[in-house]
Amino acid sequence: MNAAPADFLALLHEQVRQRPDAQALGMIGEKPLTFAELENRISTVTKRLHDKGFRPGDRMLFSIRPCVDAVTLVFGTIAAGGAIVFVDPGVGPELFTRRIDLVRPAWAATESLLYLLSGPLNRVGRAVGLSLPAFADLPVRHIHSGPRLPGTPSASIPLRRLLGADPENPATDIPWADAMAGAVGGLEAGAVGGEQAVPTVDPAAEALIVFTSGTTAAPKAVVHTRGSLGAGLAAMAGRSSLGPGGHLHTEQLMMGLPALMAGARWSMPRYPRFGTHIDPVGFARTLNNATHAFFTPADLAMVLGAIESGRLTVPRGLREISLGGAPVTTALLRRARAALPDCEFLAIYGMTEILPVALTSGLTKLEFEGAGDPLGVPVHGVIARIADDGELILSGPNLCRGYLGEEPLTEIATGDLARLDGDTLVLMGRKKDMMIRGKTNIYPGLYEPAVCTVSGVRQAIMVGLPDEIGDERIVLAVVADPEAGDIAARLRRELPALIDVSALPDEIVVVDEIPVSGRTSKPDRAALRTRLTKSLP
C-alpha cells in the first residue's frame, strides 16, 4: 500500500532543519535569504494573513511576476491553509471574468501597475496591446505589490506590510517551524499565546489552481493539493544533479520549488520594468554564477544562436540545463552539446495535471536508435499504461485532484501516443495532431524526430492543410542551419529511407522560424498552418 503523499511545506521544513544557514532564495545579483530566513518570512506572512482575516480554504488570485516577495507570499498563503490561483490577465476581460466566476477567489495579490493600466491608464494599456480586466473592481480583499499607484484600491494591503514590520500590528509572529513540527507530530492546531496558529498540515488541502484550457464558456482549471505538489517535488529528488551547493537560475516556479526541496539555491532574473517576458539571451548573460538553469527548447535555440554567432559567451560554471514545456529534439541537443560541451542536459516530460512524469538525459536521447522520442523511465510513483489505441494514460500521487467543479481524477489521458521500450516511455505521436491523407492516419510526432536527424535540420514540424474534400496535404516546415545548402533537396533524397513512405510530405518548405505559443513556447501548429495556407498555392 502506498504511503500518503508528503505535504510539500513539510519537505521545505526538512531542508530548513538540515541546513538553516545555507543560501536558499534570492534575486540575481543580491544576497539570498538563507533557509532559516525564508522560513521566518513565511511565518510572518502566514501570521499576518490570519490577522487580516485570511482563513483556511480561501483562494488568492495571483498576478505578481516572479520575485522573492512573490514566492514568499505563495508559501505563506499555502501555509495559511489557502490556495494560489494563477490566471493570466492577458487572456482578455471576458475569459478572465468567466475564470473568476468559476474559481471565486476571496483575495487577490496584484502588481500595482496592473491597477493603473486597467484603471486610470486603461487607454494606455489598450494602446500597447493590453486588454486588462478592471482589477480594482474585483469583489475581493486586495494585496498590492509595489508602490501604491493611482487605481489601487484604498483598502488594499501593501505586500511589504505582510513581509516586514507592520506598525498596525506589533504582535509577535508565531514560529512557522514550531507549528509545522507540532502538526507533523499529530498535534492539533489551536491557540498559541492567544493568537490563531498555523493550520494543521493537510496533504489533501488545495494549494495551487492553474487554468490550462477550455473555451470562454467552459474554462478548465487544474487543482493541485499540498500532497500532489509534495509528491511531484519528491519525485524529482535524485533525478537531477541539483542538490546542496547547487545554484539554479530560473523564473519558473515549478522548477525553483524542486531546487529548494533538494537543498539547493534558487535565484531569479529581474523582469523588465513593464515587461511580462524574460529575454532568453539576456537571461543567459546572468548565468555565470549558476550551476543549473531551465529553458524551454525554443528559448535555448535562441541562446544557442547567440553563442554560435559570437554575440554571447558561454556561461562559466554551468553544469546542467533542464529542458521542458515542448519536445526536445535530437537536432537541438546536438547543437547544444556543440555550443556547451561542458554542460549536461536533462529533458523533462510532464503536463500541468501531473508533473513530472519522466526524465531522461540528453545523451540517452541522442543514443536512442528505436522509433519515436524516448522520454525516460517514469518517476517514482507514476504508473503509466498504454490504452488500446496507443494513448498514454497516467496516474500516481503527483496527479492533480482534478478539474475545478468536476469529479476527482484517478488517472489522466495525456493525448499522447506512446509505447514502452522496457521501462522507458517512448513518445510516438499526438492524437490531436493526427493528419489524414487518403486512408492513412499520420501522427507527426512519430516522424519529426527522424527528420531532425538529417544534417542541416534545426527544427521540423509537419502539418496538414485540408482541401475541399477533407483530405490533407502534408507540408513539412523546416528551420535549417545557415550553411545547410539546398536542405529541401537533401530531405527529398534521404526521407524515404527514414520514415514510412505513407508519411512522406507532399511539400517541403524552409522557414525562418516555427511560430510558438503559450508560457512554454510550444510550436504553434495552428499558426503555422495559417501561414502556410497564405503562402502556398
C-alpha positions, -999 to 999 in steps of 0.1 A, spaced: 0 0 0 14 34 -10 22 59 18 2 91 19 19 119 -2 41 143 18 29 178 24 52 200 4 57 225 32 69 197 54 95 189 27 107 225 29 108 224 67 131 194 65 156 214 44 154 242 70 161 217 97 191 202 79 208 234 66 193 265 82 222 288 72 226 276 36 216 300 8 181 294 -4 163 321 -24 172 354 -39 172 377 -70 203 375 -92 229 399 -80 215 402 -45 224 384 -13 199 355 -10 178 345 20 190 315 40 166 286 46 161 298 81 154 334 69 130 321 43 111 301 69 109 332 92 94 353 64 69 326 56 59 325 93 54 363 92 33 362 61 12 333 74 5 350 108 -3 384 93 -26 370 67 -46 354 95 -46 387 114 -61 404 83 -89 378 81 -75 352 58 -90 318 66 -81 282 56 -98 274 23 -96 309 10 -83 313 -26 -60 340 -37 -59 353 -73 -22 358 -80 -9 384 -106 27 392 -94 57 385 -116 82 360 -100 104 376 -73 114 368 -38 85 386 -23 61 368 -46 74 333 -38 73 341 -1 36 351 -4 29 319 -23 44 299 5 27 319 32 -7 317 16 -5 279 13 9 276 49 -21 296 60 -44 269 46 -52 287 13 -47 282 -24 -29 302 -50 -49 308 -83 -29 316 -114 -50 334 -140 -32 351 -169 -47 387 -170 -38 389 -207 -65 364 -218 -90 392 -222 -117 406 -199 -144 381 -210 -125 349 -204 -109 364 -173 -144 371 -159 -155 335 -167 -125 321 -149 -130 343 -118 -167 332 -117 -155 296 -116 -128 299 -90 -145 325 -68 -113 339 -50 -116 357 -17 -83 376 -22 -62 390 -50 -25 397 -49 -17 421 -78 11 443 -90 1 479 -85 10 486 -122 -19 464 -132 -43 485 -112 -30 516 -130 -32 501 -165 -66 486 -160 -80 517 -143 -68 553 -148 -45 545 -177 -66 518 -194 -64 537 -227 -26 535 -225 -29 498 -217 -51 492 -247 -27 513 -269 2 489 -261 -20 458 -267 -31 451 -232 -68 443 -228 -69 440 -190 -98 433 -166 -106 460 -140 -86 446 -111 -98 472 -87 -134 462 -92 -129 426 -82 -151 418 -51 -121 405 -31 -97 416 -4 -67 432 -22 -30 429 -17 -7 451 -39 29 447 -47 50 478 -54 42 514 -47 5 524 -43 -2 538 -78 -34 555 -89 -62 530 -93 -50 508 -64 -80 502 -40 -77 523 -9 -82 493 14 -55 473 -4 -29 458 19 7 465 9 26 433 4 56 448 23 34 450 53 28 413 52 65 407 48 81 431 72 74 454 102 38 463 105 32 493 127 -5 485 129 1 450 143 31 446 166 21 412 178 48 386 180 48 362 150 41 325 155 72 305 145 61 285 115 87 259 122 72 251 156 37 250 142 49 227 114 67 204 138 37 201 160 14 194 131 37 167 117 38 152 152 0 150 152 -8 179 174 -40 199 168 -36 234 156 -51 257 181 -43 288 201 -7 299 207 -3 328 230 -39 338 224 -34 340 186 -45 317 158 -18 292 149 -8 278 115 -34 252 104 -25 215 108 -6 201 78 -32 187 54 -19 170 22 -55 169 8 -59 207 10 -60 228 -21 -27 245 -28 -25 256 -65 -51 262 -91 -39 267 -127 -61 274 -158 -49 254 -187 -76 252 -214 -112 253 -222 -134 278 -241 -147 310 -228 -180 293 -220 -163 264 -202 -129 273 -187 -109 244 -172 -88 247 -140 -64 221 -126 -64 218 -88 -33 206 -71 -32 197 -34 -4 201 -10 1 164 -12 2 162 -50 27 190 -51 47 173 -24 47 140 -44 58 158 -75 86 176 -58 98 144 -40 97 126 -73 124 150 -87 148 140 -59 178 123 -73 168 126 -109 189 158 -114 225 166 -103 209 195 -83 215 194 -46 232 211 -16 257 235 -30 240 238 -64 225 270 -77 195 270 -101 187 302 -120 151 303 -133 119 323 -130 98 291 -133 81 283 -100 77 245 -108 115 243 -113 125 265 -85 105 247 -59 123 213 -65 156 231 -62 147 243 -27 134 209 -17 168 195 -28 186 219 -6 199 240 -34 199 277 -40 173 292 -63 179 326 -79 155 345 -102 162 370 -130 147 405 -130 118 413 -153 119 444 -174 100 472 -156 70 470 -179 76 436 -194 60 402 -189 87 380 -205 124 374 -199 146 378 -229 164 344 -232 197 358 -244 197 385 -216 188 357 -191 218 336 -203 241 366 -197 233 363 -159 242 326 -157 279 328 -148 273 322 -111 248 294 -116 254 257 -119 219 249 -132 193 265 -154 160 258 -171 150 266 -207 122 258 -230 135 243 -262 126 275 -281 144 297 -257 175 275 -257 176 277 -295 177 315 -293 206 313 -268 225 288 -290 221 311 -320 236 339 -299 266 317 -289 271 304 -324 271 340 -338 296 352 -311 270 376 -295 271 356 -263 300 340 -244 295 305 -229 284 309 -193 311 298 -168 303 271 -143 270 259 -158 268 222 -153 233 212 -162 204 226 -182 169 212 -178 146 214 -208 108 212 -207 75 226 -220 79 212 -255 95 183 -273 133 182 -270 146 172 -305 179 155 -312 188 183 -336 186 208 -307 206 186 -284 234 182 -310 236 220 -313 235 224 -275 263 199 -269 285 215 -295 279 250 -281 281 240 -244 304 209 -243 309 210 -205 271 210 -198 247 181 -193 211 183 -205 180 169 -189 147 165 -208 116 167 -185 83 153 -197 51 162 -178 19 181 -180 1 206 -158 -21 178 -144 9 156 -134 44 168 -131 70 153 -135 62 121 -154 96 111 -168 131 125 -172 160 114 -194 194 128 -202 203 144 -235 229 118 -241 204 90 -237 181 106 -262 209 110 -287 220 74 -284 184 60 -288 181 41 -320 144 30 -320 113 46 -334 99 76 -316 111 100 -289 124 85 -256 110 102 -225 128 82 -199 116 59 -171 86 72 -152 95 88 -119 88 71 -86 51 66 -80 39 73 -116 20 45 -132 19 45 -170 -3 23 -191 -9 23 -229 -46 22 -240 -58 0 -268 -55 30 -293 -19 37 -281 -27 67 -259 -6 72 -228 -26 70 -195 -11 82 -163 -18 80 -126 2 85 -94 4 105 -62 15 136 -81 -17 136 -102 -38 167 -95 -70 162 -76 -89 170 -107 -105 200 -125 -124 226 -105 -160 218 -103 -156 183 -117 -153 148 -102 -118 139 -88 -94 122 -112 -79 88 -107 -59 89 -139 -53 113 -168 -54 106 -206 -25 126 -220 -35 129 -256 0 115 -264 6 82 -282 34 62 -266 49 28 -262 71 11 -236 106 1 -245 114 -20 -215 108 5 -186 113 36 -209 84 56 -222 87 64 -259 65 91 -274 51 81 -307 29 110 -316 0 132 -306 -36 121 -310 -50 156 -316 -22 164 -341 -32 135 -363 -34 142 -400 -54 122 -426 -43 116 -461 -64 91 -481 -70 62 -457 -38 68 -437 -37 84 -402 -4 103 -398 10 113 -364 37 140 -369 53 133 -335 63 99 -348 83 113 -378 95 147 -367 124 133 -345 136 113 -375 135 143 -398 156 162 -373 184 136 -376 191 149 -412 222 170 -413 214 207 -415 179 205 -400 174 225 -368 137 221 -364 110 202 -383 72 204 -379 46 185 -401 11 200 -405 -18 191 -427 -35 216 -450 -71 203 -456 -86 205 -491 -122 209 -501 -130 172 -496 -115 168 -462 -82 151 -473 -50 168 -462 -19 179 -480 11 171 -457 36 200 -455 69 197 -438 82 231 -425 119 231 -416 143 256 -400 177 249 -415 213 257 -404 226 287 -423 252 266 -441 228 237 -449 225 245 -487 196 230 -505 181 213 -475 148 206 -492 165 186 -519 185 167 -493 153 158 -474 136 145 -505 166 122 -511 170 110 -475 135 109 -460 123 77 -480 149 58 -460 140 74 -427 102 75 -425 72 55 -438 65 61 -475 29 67 -465 40 97 -443 63 114 -468 54 151 -471 37 165 -502 57 196 -499 89 208 -480 91 244 -470 121 261 -455 110 288 -430 130 312 -408 112 301 -376 84 280 -363 57 301 -346 53 293 -309 26 300 -283 19 297 -246 41 302 -215 64 273 -225 67 284 -262 54 252 -277 53 250 -315 20 266 -326 8 243 -353 -24 263 -359 -4 294 -366 20 275 -388 -10 262 -408 -24 297 -412 10 310 -425 14 281 -449 -21 284 -462 -15 320 -471 19 315 -486 14 282 -506 -6 280 -538 
